[in-house]
Amino acid sequence: MISFGLLLLLLIGIGQFNTSAIVSKKEESSNITLYYISTRELGVFNNIDPLTPNYKSIVYPGYGNDMYQNIRQLKGEQACKNGTVAIFVHGWEESEKNVQERLNRVKLSLAQDGYTGPLVGFSWGSDTVWLGAQFIAQANGPKLAKLIYDITNDCSHSKIRIIAHSLGARVVLSALDSLHQNPFWTSNNSKIASVHLVGAAVDDEEVSNRTEFILNDQTNWGSSKSAYGQAIQGEVINFYNLFSSEDNMLEPFPKPPSIPVYPTFERDFALGQSGYQKYPLYPKLDLLFNLAKRNSLPKNYNEINITDELIAICDADADKHPDKPFIENQTIKIGDNHRGYLGYRNVTNNATIIDDGAIDVVVDNWNNIKPTININPIFNSSSICHDTAESTSY
């Protein structure tokens, strides 16, 4: 007679070779409730007043079969009483349509990893040029802070956990700074249970406690950059930076035909590519200053190199176009795809995913489990990008 434990192990083993079937089954049983929060004026993107930290709770159908609930209904969920409320903040160049797809993909990945609580999507006007998006992200920090404050007031016994992708990291860092300066928040000794930055498109020195690391760097002058270490340490229990050293959007020296996107715009290194500030081009200088940099980090700062979590597929959203910055016939390798942190859709059935990207690491952290960073053996270590749609337009 087969024991329950052995039967469970057999089922898990089978599941590793039949990913889409497991995802479909779990998704059918998932009861994740979606809430969609927007700071965009409907029909007028990027019309944001940074002096008015407000937001809108949107109630309408979203991507696929999603239905967004009014944030006021969060009070009625069990998670509001003693569970977890997850908030997802998207990155740069995301239209409203793309934001909904990203949120849905995070939902699928979280469901695969066993999360069943509510998921709040925070949509900000990011679909503009890079420099403008930076300042818009900064201006949206107080709006996200107000949302966090409101949820905390309504759900005082719940744990708030934040996932921010790419330039969404700047929204979250700005929000932490806003909360850090809010006497109503700090007087209640409120804390965010965890923050996960995934593929963070912010400078590697911005998690420091010391402002001189920002001021002494001329590439930061006239920018929205700041030292957020005190806000991170003061307002978050556990802060995580998940990065890929091979991320083609962030790495300083990608192989042709890719261009160094983040370093080209910023003339600096990204937190989501190398972790906290180092001097990779000057090993002796790095040896001299690394201790000072490390000692300037918040005590709750953790970083994990998740390169092996990003499978070598260049179409994470399964829209049949290569994700940016990849082009037709380009070779992609493990760790390259900046869009893959959130998971990878099944191109033959985009209502399911074939891999959860780095979201399993996030959920392991939530559950105080030491994550195992593994290359998914189902997939090849490299592949060729192809635009398989009839139209080549994005």
C-alpha positions, 0 to 999 in steps of 0.5 A: 500500500502506497503511503500518502507521503510517497503518493505526494512525491510521485505527484510532484515528480509527475508535475515537473514534466507536465507543467501546463496541466498542473497550472491549469488545475491550480488556476481552476481552484485558485480563489485569488481576488484581483483589485485594480488601482490606477493613478491614470486619468481614464483616456488621458495617460500620464496626467498625474498631479504629484501633489495629490496622492490619490488613486482610483479603484477600477471595477471592470473586466481585465485580461482574459477572464479577470474581473477587478473588484472595488478595493472597498470589498477587501474588508470582507476578505478573510485575508483582511483579518489575518492573512496576506494582501499582495500588491504588484507594481509594474515597470516601464513602457506598459500600456493599460493593456500590458499592465493587465496582462502583467497582473494576470501573469503574476496571478497565474504564477502566484497561484501555481506557487500556492498563494490564494489571497487577494492581489492588488495591481497598481497601475501608473502612467509609465508609457512615455520616454524613459526620463519622463517615466522616472519622474512619474514613477517618483511622483506616484510613490505618495499615491502608492503610500496612500493605498498602503496606508488605507489598506493597513487601516482597513486590514490592521491584522493583515500582512502587506507584501509588495512585488515591484518589477523594473522601474516599478521599483522607483515607485515603491522606493518613493512610497517607502520614503513617503511613509517614512515621513508620514507621522500617522503611519510611523506613530502606529509603528506600522510595517510592510511585511515584505518588499520584493524588487525584481529586475529593479531599474534603479541605481545600485547605490539607492538602497544605501543609508548614506546620502553621500553615495548619491550626491558624490555621483555626478550621474545622479545630479538633476535626477530623481535618485535618492538614498532610500536605506533609512526608509527601507529599514524603518518601514519594511520588515524584510526587503529583497532584491532579486537580480539577474546578472545576465538581464539584457535590459540592465546589464552593462555589456550585453552581447550584440545585437543587444544594447546596454539599455539601462547603462545607456540611459543612466550611465550607471549600474542597475540594482536589478543586474548586479545587486548593491553598489560595487565597482566591477570594472575596478577590482582593487577599488571594489576591494577597498570600498566594498566594506563601506558600501556593505555597511551602509545597507539597511539591516533588513536588506537581502539580495538573491541572484536568480539568474537561473530562474529566468528560462531561455525564452524571449516571449514571456507574455506569449504575444508571438513577438520577441520581448524587448530588447530581443529581435528576430533570430537573436539567441537568448540564454538563461537569465537574459529575459527581463520580462521573465521575472513574472513568469512565462505564458504558454504560447499555445494556451496563453491562459496558462503558464509554463514557468513561474519565473522568479515568483516561486522565490518570492513565495518561498521568502514569504513562507520563510523557506530558503529558496532553491535557485534551479535551472528548469530542466524542461527547457533548453539553456538557449533558444532562437527568438522568432516573431511568429505573429502575422504583424511585426508591430508591437 
